[in-house]
Amino acid sequence: MQWINLIDSDQLNTIKKNEKYSLIFKHSTRCSISSMAKRRFEMDEDVLPKEIDLYFLDLISYRNISAEVAEVFQVHHESPQLLLIKNGECILDLSHGDISAEEVAELVRN
C-alpha cells in the first residue's frame, strides 16, 4: 500500500481542494485495535480504486494535524478512524471495527 504520510497543514489544504477522492487513515501507534484495523484495511487494499490518494496520519506524532483534520472536515475525533474526502467534504467516516476497504470501494464506484 502506498501511503502518503500526513504531516503538515499544507497537505490538508491539498486534500480539501482535491476534486478526486482522498482517504485519511488516522492511526494510533500505541493501540492494538488501531493496529488490527490498519492491518485488515491493508489486506483488502486490492479492492480500492487506484486513483484514491491514501494518507496515513500517525496520531501520536502529529496530534496537532489530527485536531486540524477534525476541524477542517467537521468530524468527531476517533482512533482508529478512516475518512473519505471528495471535493473538500468528508463523505464517509468510519472507526474501529467498521473500517472497511470494501465499503470505501463500493462508495467510490457508485
C-alpha positions in Angstrom: 0.0 0.0 0.0 1.4 3.4 -1.0 0.6 5.6 2.0 1.3 9.3 1.9 2.4 10.4 5.3 0.1 13.3 6.5 2.5 15.5 8.4 1.5 19.2 7.8 -1.4 21.6 7.2 -0.5 22.2 3.6 -1.4 18.6 2.8 -4.8 19.2 4.4 -5.3 22.2 2.1 -4.3 20.0 -0.9 -6.8 17.3 0.2 -9.6 19.9 0.7 -9.0 21.3 -2.8 -8.7 18.0 -4.5 -11.7 17.1 -6.8 -10.9 13.4 -6.7 -11.1 11.0 -3.7 -8.7 11.2 -0.8 -8.6 8.8 2.1 -7.2 9.6 5.5 -6.4 6.8 7.9 -5.9 8.1 11.4 -3.8 5.6 13.4 -2.6 5.4 17.0 0.7 3.5 17.1 0.0 2.7 20.8 -3.3 1.0 20.2 -3.7 -2.7 19.3 -7.2 -2.1 18.0 -5.9 0.6 15.7 -3.1 -1.8 14.5 -5.6 -4.5 13.8 -7.9 -2.2 11.8 -4.9 -0.9 9.8 -3.7 -4.5 9.1 -7.2 -5.6 8.0 -7.6 -2.5 5.8 -4.2 -3.1 4.1 -5.1 -6.7 3.5 -8.0 -5.6 1.4 -6.2 -2.8 -0.5 -6.7 -4.6 -3.9 -10.4 -3.6 -3.9 -9.6 0.1 -3.7 -9.6 2.1 -6.9 -6.1 3.2 -7.8 -7.0 6.8 -8.2 -7.6 7.4 -4.5 -4.8 9.2 -2.6 -4.1 7.3 0.6 -3.0 9.5 3.5 -1.7 8.0 6.7 -1.8 10.0 9.9 0.2 8.9 12.9 -1.9 10.4 15.8 0.9 10.1 18.4 3.5 12.1 16.3 1.0 14.6 14.8 -1.7 15.3 17.3 -2.0 18.9 16.0 -2.7 17.6 12.5 -5.3 15.2 13.9 -7.1 18.2 15.6 -7.0 20.1 12.3 -8.5 17.1 10.4 -11.4 17.1 12.9 -11.9 20.8 12.5 -11.4 21.1 8.7 -13.6 18.1 7.8 -16.1 18.6 10.7 -15.8 15.1 12.2 -15.5 13.9 15.7 -12.0 12.6 16.5 -11.7 8.8 16.8 -8.9 6.3 16.7 -8.6 4.4 14.5 -10.6 6.4 12.0 -11.0 6.4 8.3 -12.2 9.4 6.4 -13.1 9.5 2.7 -12.9 13.0 1.3 -14.2 14.3 -2.1 -14.4 18.0 -3.2 -13.4 19.1 0.3 -16.2 17.2 2.0 -15.9 14.2 4.3 -18.4 11.7 2.7 -17.5 8.7 4.8 -16.4 8.5 8.4 -15.6 5.0 9.8 -13.9 4.0 13.0 -12.7 0.9 14.8 -14.2 -2.3 13.5 -16.3 -0.5 10.9 -13.2 0.4 8.9 -13.6 -1.3 5.6 -11.8 -1.0 2.3 -14.7 -2.7 0.6 -17.2 0.0 1.9 -14.8 2.7 0.5 -14.6 0.9 -2.8 -18.3 0.5 -3.1 -19.0 4.2 -2.4 -16.3 5.3 -4.9 -17.7 3.0 -7.6 -21.3 4.3 -7.2 
